[in-house]
């Protein structure tokens, strides 16, 4: 249920109360006329492993095994808040302001489906998503489904849904960030709700900009793990990022009628192309422009039937060139993706709901220059149906779903010939709440991922060529867990086991030819343990650890860039307006390729800072990352990480400042 929907119902309740009060104040002795106002306010049931929101007749009970988090711009950037979720890690290419990607249980890129409202964010051509493009101030909450799910193509590792937030009160906020590496960032947001008769609507506009030179010194480490060699320090260059973006959010509801939400997001990125490992960093400059728009529409239920429609379009373009005199490296790539879904939900009984939907996707790309010349399009369509049974006041929730998906694949990067392919995806999820404070959940599901268009059609005359013969990845996963909510703390445990088939990985065909191949099956197993404790008005602490073991049948090695063990801990201590922030993270080593070679070394990192409310409406957050200035670390792909870096963020909310609210 949308925020505006909740606001509309609240306004209707107030109107009803006023009508009754006026009738009673008339003093004519007659009882007020009966008012037929049949609705249910949204009820939030606190759960350790999930936030369950019951709408109407239990249609939208959250999926068993999901995690929800409220996102607040005041508590840091988006990557820090996501990094605290169980099983989630950020893969960074530098410090603050640099690119970062989402990894869930060791899988990332196109294997994690990420949505902003109805918009699929990760690119269908490259499979890349830089979450640095998404403003935290535009978001109300995030829902994470770790592990395989059939609900979306590509969700072998999990699915992240970012829900845009529309204001229920006038909003005017702004923040300024300054940091090392010449980091400057500005965010401004303004919006307000509007009521016109029975129409209740809200709109929010956000503008953002950030720039950093990304230059820092690091000390490469080479050699075997038992005898490492630290090389002389060198500078990481051509890693600058210059971003600008604009986000428009709107939502509205006609009381007793349809409701809808819309989002428009534009992002511009200019800068150098990040290098990897200890190799000489490349010199080309990159420009990326991404524009995405989408809307969702819901109509009131009629005899238990509720139609819903959503659609979105996404366009992205990349251009790169080598600016050195005489250099000839130039290229361009463009992609367009359109997706839509029409759903019919049937509330059979208060405890039983069914839904059926049809979905469609059209991905297209064209490229020229030194990225290779090709053009291609891939249409796909799917149907799915599900049942959700939630008896005993949602103490038991069972969800069964089956999805069929078909698509056309080209033999080469030309419109014809094409061949149909398809996949069948069942899914079963269940949760049981034997006590109010305990939740048990389990799931068995099959998921899949189509090859990205670059993996299929990138020409053979450029590095990292494509392979039109690739099959889609697919895999089965079983898992379960438990979560316990105490008055002052939450603790949870989950485990999973998965089998992936036809996994796609870049492998060397010969000394001069590297291209993606379907490798043999992969076994994966692991789990998460996490703890969150509240210390009353004196803060909170959190800790967690993730285990992700894997084995590739063909080589006997673990999946590349997937450490066996990762752990993290954080604390926010002190009175509400002056808190000390401490963060620690660590991971074991990992393999750099499918053959267990190129080891990625273990790493630990400490961060610290303070959050201070100077006075109502003005907050300061000062952080120092990598307190011990370790300059030998890399991320999970061997990209050098910066040494000690600091930044200061000043946030201002004029309404709170003028009104004295803090």
C-alpha positions in Angstrom: 0.0 0.0 0.0 1.4 3.4 -1.0 2.1 6.2 1.5 -0.4 8.3 -0.3 -3.0 5.6 0.1 -2.4 5.6 3.8 -2.7 9.4 3.8 -5.9 9.3 1.9 -7.5 6.9 4.3 -6.3 9.0 7.2 -7.9 12.1 5.7 -11.1 10.2 5.2 -11.2 9.1 8.8 -10.7 12.7 9.9 -13.6 13.8 7.7 -15.8 11.1 9.1 -14.9 12.1 12.7 -15.7 15.8 11.9 -19.1 14.8 10.4 -20.0 12.8 13.5 -18.9 15.6 15.8 -21.0 18.2 13.9 -24.1 16.0 14.1 -23.6 15.6 17.8 -23.0 19.3 18.3 -26.3 20.1 16.6 -28.1 19.1 19.7 -31.2 17.9 18.0 -31.2 14.6 19.9 -31.1 12.6 16.8 -28.4 10.0 16.3 -25.9 10.8 13.5 -26.7 9.3 10.2 -25.0 5.9 9.5 -21.9 6.2 7.4 -20.8 3.3 5.2 -17.0 3.5 5.3 -15.6 0.0 4.8 -11.8 -0.1 5.0 -8.9 -1.5 6.9 -5.9 0.5 8.1 -2.5 -1.1 7.3 -1.3 -3.1 10.2 2.5 -3.6 10.7 3.4 -6.8 12.6 6.9 -6.7 14.0 8.9 -9.7 12.9 12.5 -10.5 13.4 13.3 -11.8 9.9 10.8 -9.8 8.0 8.5 -6.8 8.1 5.0 -8.1 7.5 2.5 -5.6 6.1 -1.1 -6.8 5.9 -3.2 -4.8 3.4 -6.9 -5.2 3.1 -7.6 -8.9 3.2 -4.1 -10.3 3.7 -3.2 -9.9 0.0 0.2 -8.3 0.5 1.8 -10.3 3.3 5.5 -10.0 2.9 7.3 -13.0 1.3 8.7 -15.5 3.9 12.4 -15.1 4.3 12.6 -11.4 3.2 14.3 -8.6 5.0 13.1 -5.0 5.1 15.0 -1.9 6.2 13.9 1.7 6.5 16.3 3.9 4.6 17.2 7.3 6.1 19.6 9.7 4.5 20.6 11.0 7.9 22.2 7.6 8.8 24.7 7.5 6.1 24.8 6.7 2.4 22.8 3.9 0.7 25.8 1.5 0.4 26.4 1.6 4.2 22.8 0.9 5.0 22.6 -2.0 2.6 26.0 -3.3 3.8 24.4 -4.0 7.2 21.8 -6.5 5.8 22.4 -10.2 6.3 24.3 -11.8 3.4 24.9 -8.5 1.6 28.3 -7.0 0.8 29.3 -4.0 -1.3 32.0 -4.4 -4.0 33.7 -1.1 -4.3 36.1 0.4 -6.8 37.4 3.0 -4.5 36.4 5.3 -1.6 33.3 7.5 -1.2 31.9 8.7 -4.5 33.3 5.8 -6.5 31.3 3.0 -8.1 30.0 0.1 -6.0 28.0 -3.0 -6.8 25.7 -5.2 -4.7 26.8 -8.8 -3.8 24.4 -11.2 -2.2 25.8 -14.5 -0.9 28.7 -14.0 -3.2 26.7 -13.4 -6.4 26.5 -10.0 -8.1 25.8 -8.1 -11.3 23.0 -9.5 -13.4 22.6 -12.4 -10.9 21.0 -9.9 -8.5 17.8 -8.3 -9.7 17.5 -4.7 -8.5 14.4 -2.5 -8.9 13.6 1.1 -8.2 9.8 0.9 -8.0 8.9 -0.8 -11.3 12.2 0.0 -13.0 14.8 -2.7 -13.4 18.1 -0.9 -12.7 20.8 -3.4 -13.7 21.7 -3.1 -17.3 20.6 -5.9 -19.7 23.6 -5.4 -21.9 26.5 -5.2 -19.6 24.9 -6.7 -16.5 26.4 -3.8 -14.4 24.7 -1.7 -11.8 26.4 1.1 -9.9 24.2 1.8 -6.9 26.1 5.1 -6.5 23.6 6.4 -9.0 20.6 5.9 -6.6 19.9 8.7 -4.1 19.1 7.4 -0.6 16.9 10.5 0.1 14.5 9.3 -2.6 13.9 6.0 -0.9 11.4 5.0 1.8 12.6 1.4 2.4 14.3 -1.5 0.8 13.1 -5.2 0.7 15.8 -7.8 0.2 15.1 -11.4 -0.8 18.4 -13.3 -0.3 18.9 -16.3 -2.4 17.3 -17.6 -5.6 13.8 -16.5 -6.4 11.6 -17.2 -9.5 9.9 -13.8 -9.2 12.4 -12.1 -11.5 14.8 -13.0 -14.3 18.4 -13.0 -13.0 17.6 -13.5 -9.3 19.9 -16.5 -8.8 21.6 -14.6 -5.9 18.7 -12.5 -4.7 16.4 -9.6 -5.4 16.5 -6.0 -4.0 13.4 -3.8 -4.3 14.0 -0.1 -3.5 10.7 1.6 -2.8 10.5 5.3 -3.6 9.2 7.6 -0.9 6.6 10.3 -1.4 6.1 13.0 1.3 3.1 13.0 3.6 4.2 16.4 4.9 6.0 19.3 3.2 9.7 18.4 2.7 12.7 20.7 2.1 16.1 19.2 2.9 19.7 19.6 1.7 23.1 18.2 2.5 26.7 19.0 1.7 29.6 16.5 1.8 33.3 17.2 1.8 36.0 14.5 1.9 39.4 13.4 0.9 40.2 12.7 -2.7 38.7 16.1 -3.3 35.2 14.8 -2.7 32.3 17.3 -3.0 28.7 16.3 -2.9 25.4 18.2 -2.8 21.9 16.7 -2.4 18.7 18.8 -2.4 15.1 17.5 -2.0 11.8 19.3 -2.0 8.2 18.1 -2.1 4.8 18.3 -0.6 1.4 16.5 -0.5 -1.7 18.0 -2.3 -5.4 17.4 -1.6 -8.0 18.4 -4.2 -11.4 17.1 -3.3 -11.1 13.4 -3.3 -7.7 13.4 -4.9 -4.8 13.1 -2.6 -1.3 13.3 -4.2 2.3 13.9 -3.4 5.4 14.9 -5.4 9.1 15.0 -4.6 12.0 16.3 -6.6 15.6 15.5 -5.8 18.8 16.9 -7.4 22.2 15.6 -6.6 25.8 16.0 -7.6 29.1 14.6 -6.5 32.7 14.8 -7.8 35.9 13.2 -6.7 39.3 12.8 -8.3 39.6 9.2 -6.9 43.4 9.5 -6.8 45.3 7.8 -4.0 48.5 5.9 -3.2 48.5 2.2 -2.6 51.0 -0.6 -2.1 50.4 -3.7 -4.3 51.0 -7.1 -2.7 52.0 -10.0 -5.0 53.4 -13.5 -4.6 52.0 -16.5 -2.7 49.9 -16.1 0.4 52.6 -17.6 2.6 55.3 -15.3 1.2 53.7 -12.0 0.2 55.8 -9.3 -1.4 54.8 -5.6 -0.9 55.8 -3.6 -3.9 56.7 0.1 -3.8 53.8 2.5 -3.5 52.2 3.8 -6.7 49.4 6.2 -7.5 45.9 5.1 -8.6 44.9 7.5 -11.3 42.2 7.9 -13.9 39.6 6.9 -11.3 37.7 10.1 -10.9 33.9 10.3 -10.9 31.7 13.2 -11.7 28.0 12.5 -11.1 24.8 14.5 -11.5 21.3 13.3 -11.2 17.6 14.2 -11.0 14.8 12.1 -9.5 11.1 12.9 -9.7 8.6 11.0 -7.6 4.8 11.3 -7.7 1.9 9.3 -6.3 -1.8 9.9 -6.0 -5.1 8.2 -5.1 -8.7 9.0 -5.7 -10.4 8.2 -2.4 -12.3 5.0 -3.1 -10.8 4.9 -6.6 -7.6 4.0 -8.4 -4.1 4.9 -7.1 -0.8 5.2 -8.8 2.9 5.9 -8.5 5.4 7.2 -11.0 9.2 7.7 -10.9 11.6 9.4 -13.3 15.3 9.1 -12.7 18.1 10.6 -14.8 21.8 10.0 -14.0 25.0 11.4 -15.6 28.5 10.0 -15.0 31.8 11.2 -16.4 35.2 10.0 -15.4 38.0 7.5 -15.9 37.6 3.8 -16.4 38.8 1.9 -13.3 41.7 -0.4 -13.7 42.2 -3.8 -11.9 44.9 -5.3 -9.8 48.5 -4.2 -10.3 48.3 -3.7 -14.0 48.9 -0.3 -15.6 45.7 1.6 -15.4 43.9 2.4 -18.7 43.6 5.9 -19.9 40.2 6.1 -21.7 37.5 8.5 -20.4 34.0 7.4 -20.0 30.6 9.2 -20.3 27.4 7.4 -19.2 23.9 8.8 -19.4 21.0 6.7 -18.0 17.3 7.7 -18.1 14.6 5.6 -16.6 10.8 6.1 -16.0 8.0 3.9 -14.8 4.6 3.9 -13.2 2.3 1.5 -11.3 -1.5 1.6 -11.3 -3.9 -0.1 -9.0 -7.7 -0.1 -9.0 -10.0 -0.8 -6.2 -11.0 -4.4 -5.6 -14.3 -5.5 -7.1 -15.8 -8.7 -5.7 -12.4 -9.5 -4.4 -10.6 -8.9 -7.7 -8.0 -6.2 -7.9 -6.1 -5.4 -11.2 -2.6 -4.0 -11.2 -0.5 -2.7 -14.0 3.1 -1.6 -14.1 5.5 -0.7 -16.8 8.9 0.9 -17.2 11.5 1.9 -19.8 15.2 2.3 -19.3 17.8 3.9 -21.7 21.5 4.0 -21.2 24.4 5.1 -23.4 28.1 4.9 -22.9 30.9 6.7 -24.8 34.6 6.3 -24.2 37.7 7.8 -25.8 41.4 8.1 -25.1 42.0 11.9 -24.8 45.8 11.6 -25.3 47.2 13.3 -28.5 47.1 10.9 -31.4 45.1 8.3 -29.5 42.4 6.5 -31.6 40.5 4.5 -28.9 36.8 5.4 -29.3 33.6 3.6 -28.9 29.9 3.8 -28.0 27.2 1.5 -26.7 23.5 2.1 -26.2 20.8 0.0 -24.6 17.1 0.2 -24.3 14.9 -2.0 -22.1 11.2 -2.0 -21.7 9.4 -4.2 -19.1 5.8 -4.5 -18.1 3.4 -6.6 -16.0 -0.3 -6.9 -15.7 -1.6 -8.7 -12.6 -5.0 -9.8 -11.3 -5.2 -10.4 -7.6 -8.1 -12.4 -6.2 -8.8 -12.3 -2.4 -10.7 -15.6 -2.3 -11.1 -15.5 1.4 -9.6 -13.3 4.1 -6.9 -15.9 4.6 -6.4 -17.0 1.0 -5.3 -15.0 -2.0 -4.5 -15.9 -5.6 -2.8 -14.0 -8.4 -2.0 -14.4 -12.0 0.1 -12.1 -14.2 1.6 -11.7 -17.6 4.9 -10.0 -18.1 7.0 -8.9 -21.1 10.5 -7.6 -21.6 12.2 -6.2 -24.7 16.0 -5.7 -24.5 17.9 -4.0 -27.3 21.4 -2.8 -27.9 23.7 -1.4 -30.6 27.4 -0.6 -30.5 30.1 0.7 -32.7 33.7 1.8 -32.6 36.4 0.0 -30.6 33.7 -1.8 -28.5 32.8 -3.7 -31.7 29.9 -3.1 -34.1 26.7 -5.0 -33.5 23.0 -4.6 -33.0 20.6 -6.9 -31.4 17.2 -7.3 -29.7 15.8 -9.9 -27.4 12.1 -10.1 -26.6 10.7 -12.3 -23.8 7.4 -13.0 -22.2 6.2 -14.9 -19.2 3.2 -15.9 -17.2 3.0 -16.9 -13.6 0.4 -17.8 -11.0 0.6 -18.0 -7.2 -1.4 -18.9 -4.1 -0.9 -17.3 -0.7 -2.4 -19.0 2.3 -2.2 -17.1 5.6 -4.4 -18.6 8.3 -4.3 -18.0 12.1 -3.8 -14.2 11.9 -0.7 -14.7 9.7 1.0 -17.0 12.1 1.4 -19.4 9.1 2.1 -18.1 5.6 2.5 -20.5 2.7 3.2 -19.3 -0.8 3.3 -21.5 -3.9 4.2 -20.1 -7.3 4.9 -21.3 -10.8 6.4 -19.3 -13.6 6.9 -20.0 -17.3 9.2 -17.8 -19.3 10.1 -17.8 -23.0 12.4 -15.7 -25.2 13.9 -15.5 -28.6 17.7 -15.8 -29.0 19.6 -14.8 -32.2 22.3 -16.9 -33.8 24.4 -13.8 -34.3 24.2 -10.0 -33.8 21.6 -9.6 -36.6 17.8 -9.7 -36.5 17.5 -13.2 -38.0 17.5 -16.1 -37.5 16.0 -16.5 -34.0 15.3 -19.5 -31.9 12.8 -19.9 -29.1 13.9 -21.0 -25.7 12.1 -21.2 -22.3 12.3 -22.2 -18.7 9.9 -23.5 -16.1 10.2 -22.1 -12.5 8.4 -23.5 -9.5 8.7 -21.8 -6.0 7.5 -22.7 -2.6 7.9 -20.6 0.6 6.5 -20.9 4.1 6.8 -19.3 7.4 5.5 -20.3 10.8 5.2 -18.1 13.9 4.7 -20.6 16.8 5.2 -17.7 19.3 4.8 -14.0 18.9 8.6 -13.5 19.1 9.7 -16.5 17.0 9.5 -16.9 13.2 10.6 -20.0 11.3 10.8 -19.9 7.5 11.8 -22.3 4.6 11.9 -22.2 0.8 12.5 -24.3 -2.2 12.9 -22.5 -5.5 14.4 -22.5 -9.0 15.8 -19.4 -10.6 17.5 -18.4 -13.9 19.6 -15.8 -15.6 19.7 -15.0 -19.3 23.1 -14.1 -20.7 23.7 -10.4 -21.0 23.7 -9.1 -24.5 27.4 -8.3 -24.3 28.1 -11.9 -23.3 26.2 -13.1 -26.3 27.1 -10.7 -29.1 30.3 -8.8 -28.3 32.3 -9.2 -31.6 35.3 -11.5 -31.7 37.6 -8.8 -33.0 37.6 -7.0 -29.6 38.8 -8.1 -26.2 36.5 -10.3 -24.1 34.4 -11.5 -27.1 30.9 -12.8 -26.9 29.4 -16.2 -27.5 26.0 -16.5 -29.2 25.8 -20.2 -28.2 25.5 -19.5 -24.5 22.7 -21.2 -22.6 20.8 -19.5 -19.7 22.0 -20.2 -16.2 19.6 -21.9 -13.9 19.7 -23.4 -10.5 17.8 -24.9 -7.6 18.1 -23.7 -4.0 16.7 -24.8 -0.7 17.0 -22.9 2.5 15.5 -22.0 5.8 16.0 -20.1 9.0 14.8 -18.8 12.3 14.6 -15.4 13.9 13.9 -14.4 17.5 12.7 -11.0 18.6 13.4 -10.1 22.2 12.3 -6.8 23.9 15.7 -5.3 23.3 17.3 -7.4 20.6 16.8 -9.5 17.4 18.9 -12.6 16.5 18.5 -14.6 13.3 20.0 -17.6 11.6 19.6 -18.9 8.0 21.2 -21.5 5.8 20.9 -22.5 2.2 22.2 -25.0 -0.3 22.1 -24.5 -4.1 23.0 -26.2 -7.3 23.8 -24.0 -10.4 23.8 -25.4 -13.9 25.3 -23.8 -17.1 27.1 -21.1 -15.1 28.6 -18.4 -17.4 32.2 -17.4 -16.8 34.9 -15.8 -19.0 37.5 -18.5 -19.8 40.5 -18.6 -22.0 39.8 -20.6 -25.2 43.4 -20.2 -26.2 46.2 -17.8 -25.5 44.5 -15.1 -27.6 40.8 -15.7 -27.2 38.9 -15.1 -23.9 35.1 -15.4 -24.1 32.2 -16.5 -21.9 31.5 -20.2 -21.7 28.9 -22.4 -20.0 30.9 -24.2 -17.4 29.8 -27.3 -15.5 27.7 -27.3 -12.4 28.4 -25.4 -9.3 27.6 -26.3 -5.7 26.9 -23.5 -3.2 26.1 -23.7 0.5 26.2 -21.3 3.4 24.3 -19.1 5.7 24.1 -16.0 7.9 24.0 -15.3 11.6 23.1 -11.8 12.8 22.3 -9.9 15.9 20.9 -6.4 16.5 20.5 -5.0 20.0 18.9 -1.7 21.2 20.5 0.1 24.1 17.5 2.4 24.7 18.3 6.0 24.2 22.0 5.2 24.3 22.2 3.7 20.9 22.4 0.3 19.2 24.9 -2.4 18.2 24.8 -5.0 15.4 27.0 -7.9 14.3 26.8 -10.6 11.8 28.8 -13.3 9.9 28.2 -14.9 6.5 29.6 -18.3 5.3 29.5 -19.0 1.5 31.2 -22.1 0.4 31.2 -23.1 -3.3 32.8 -25.7 -5.7 33.0 -25.7 -9.5 32.8 -29.2 -10.8 35.2 -28.7 -13.7 38.1 -27.3 -11.6 37.4 -28.2 -8.0 38.0 -24.6 -7.0 35.6 -22.1 -5.4 33.7 -19.5 -7.3 35.8 -16.5 -8.1 35.7 -13.6 -5.7 33.5 -15.4 -3.2 35.3 -15.6 0.3 34.4 -18.4 2.6 33.8 -16.2 5.6 32.8 -12.6 6.0 31.9 -10.7 9.3 30.9 -7.3 10.3 30.1 -5.3 13.5 28.9 -1.8 14.2 27.9 0.4 17.1 26.1 3.7 17.4 26.7 4.8 21.1 25.8 7.8 23.1 22.8 10.1 23.6 20.4 10.7 20.7 22.0 13.9 19.6 25.7 13.0 19.9 26.7 9.4 19.0 30.0 7.7 18.4 29.9 5.4 15.3 32.2 2.4 15.1 32.4 -0.1 12.2 34.5 -3.2 11.6 34.4 -5.7 8.7 36.6 -8.6 7.7 36.8 -11.4 5.2 38.8 -14.4 4.4 40.8 -14.8 1.2 39.2 -15.9 -2.1 40.1 -17.3 -5.5 40.7 -14.9 -8.4 39.6 -17.2 -11.1 37.9 -20.5 -11.9 41.1 -22.5 -11.4 41.8 -21.4 -7.8 44.7 -19.2 -8.9 45.4 -15.5 -8.4 44.6 -15.5 -4.7 42.7 -12.5 -3.2 44.0 -11.9 0.2 42.1 -11.6 3.5 41.3 -8.1 4.6 39.9 -6.2 7.6 38.9 -2.6 7.9 37.9 -0.3 10.8 35.9 2.9 10.4 34.9 5.5 13.0 33.1 8.8 13.4 30.5 10.8 15.1 26.9 11.9 14.5 26.0 15.2 16.1 22.7 17.1 16.1 24.0 20.6 16.5 20.5 22.0 16.9 17.0 21.1 15.5 17.2 20.6 11.8 21.0 20.5 11.5 23.0 17.3 11.8 26.7 16.6 11.2 28.1 13.2 10.4 31.9 13.0 10.3 33.5 9.6 9.4 37.0 8.3 8.9 37.3 5.1 6.8 40.3 2.7 7.1 41.4 4.1 10.5 44.7 2.2 10.4 45.6 3.4 6.9 46.1 -0.1 5.3 47.2 0.6 1.8 47.8 -3.0 0.7 44.1 -4.0 0.4 42.1 -4.8 -2.6 38.4 -5.5 -3.1 37.0 -8.9 -4.1 38.0 -8.3 -7.7 41.6 -7.2 -7.0 40.9 -3.5 -7.4 43.1 -1.4 -5.0 41.3 0.3 -2.1 42.3 3.7 -0.7 44.1 4.2 2.5 42.7 6.4 5.3 40.0 8.8 4.1 37.6 11.1 5.8 34.5 13.0 5.0 32.1 15.4 6.7 28.4 15.6 5.8 26.2 18.5 6.9 22.4 18.0 6.6 19.9 20.7 6.9 16.1 20.4 7.2 14.8 24.0 7.2 11.3 23.0 8.4 12.7 21.3 11.5 15.1 24.2 12.1 12.4 26.9 11.9 9.9 24.8 13.9 12.4 23.8 16.5 11.9 20.1 15.9 14.9 17.7 16.1 
